[in-house]
Amino acid sequence: MSEVSIAALDLELLRSFQVAAQLGSLAAAAQQRHRTVSAISMQIKRLEEALGSRLLERGSRGVTPTAVGEALLQESRELLRLHDGMLSRFTGRGLGGKLRLGLPEDYARELLGSVLPEFMAHHPDVLLEIVTATSGELARQLSRSQLTLSVLLDRPNPLPGGEVLWRTSPVWASPRVGDLSDRPRLPLALHEVDCPYRALAIEALEAIGRPWHAVFTSTSIHAVEKAVEMGLAISVLDRERLTGSMRELGPAEDMPPLKRCEARLHFAPHIATASQPAAEAMAHLLRDRLTHRGPWRGAGTP
């Protein structure tokens, strides 16, 4: 690696590299950064020249970080986080604008507690609005730019693109006492339409021809969990949400396997210029806190 001064590490070049590496596409990075593809390509080329190393491998399916690029990606996350926080705290030039963030209802409690207080502390001038709903409803709002960015599960109607944050672990959740799995028609507690886990449950049961009926339907994850705990129904929940009053069902109870989901970070097609820096700061924090492990400490797998 050639010698390079600290001044050569332009933070805007690092931001463009980070987004391109995370999204795996120069075009997607250009859309998020509100620049042309050629401008993003030129920024990354300048960064590669400054560091004397190739950072991204270009291919027909997009871009992937080299070994040096992977190392830079990890260190640049921390550098940008420290820079943005310090700028806000010590110069008084904090970020502003309005930011509407969409969160899947099943994960809102954990995300509200583990991520958002830090963002609000570092960026008190950002007008932050949180919207919780099913991933299907959030996807509709995002496509109409009614949200700035959103975490979405990639079912039942996935939006194209997006950046993987973590993989979920859906399981069949049953009351700890009693056996509802031997009923002629499996009693289910489900969210309403557009819920990824509802889609997973129905898809798995219909694949084996297993009769079912929705004995309890609610928009609230806590109400669905209560229905399971009280012995009314079986549901599909993330394994991390199982309580002491529940147990996981599997092949031993003739329950079909469930496909896994990915939680992805998506940006709106159009973001106001004044809100773009805040959106990027929020995206950076979500990547830093959630990539691979999810909203629970140590949860999820790469």
Number of C-alpha atoms within 10 A of each C-alpha: 8 9 8 12 9 7 7 12 14 13 15 13 18 20 21 23 28 24 23 26 23 20 21 22 20 24 18 20 24 19 17 22 19 15 13 14 17 12 14 23 18 13 19 24 18 16 23 17 14 17 18 13 15 16 25 22 13 13 9 5 8 16 18 19 21 15 12 14 20 16 12 16 21 12 11 17 18 13 13 19 15 12 13 17 18 15 15 18 15 9 8 9 13 18 23 17 16 19 22 19 21 28 24 23 19 21 17 19 13 14 20 14 11 16 17 16 12 13 17 14 12 19 23 14 16 18 15 17 12 14 15 18 19 23 30 22 16 25 27 14 18 24 17 12 17 18 25 26 27 26 26 30 30 21 20 17 15 15 18 8 14 20 21 22 26 23 21 22 19 22 26 21 27 29 26 16 12 8 14 18 16 10 10 10 13 19 19 26 26 30 23 16 16 18 23 24 28 20 18 20 23 18 15 16 17 12 9 10 9 15 13 16 13 16 14 19 15 13 16 16 18 13 16 23 25 17 23 26 22 14 17 18 26 30 28 28 24 17 17 14 17 19 14 9 16 21 19 17 20 14 8 7 12 11 17 19 16 19 14 16 19 16 23 20 22 24 24 20 15 17 20 14 11 13 18 21 16 24 26 17 19 20 18 18 20 21 19 16 17 22 20 19 17 23 24 14 11 10 17 19 12 11
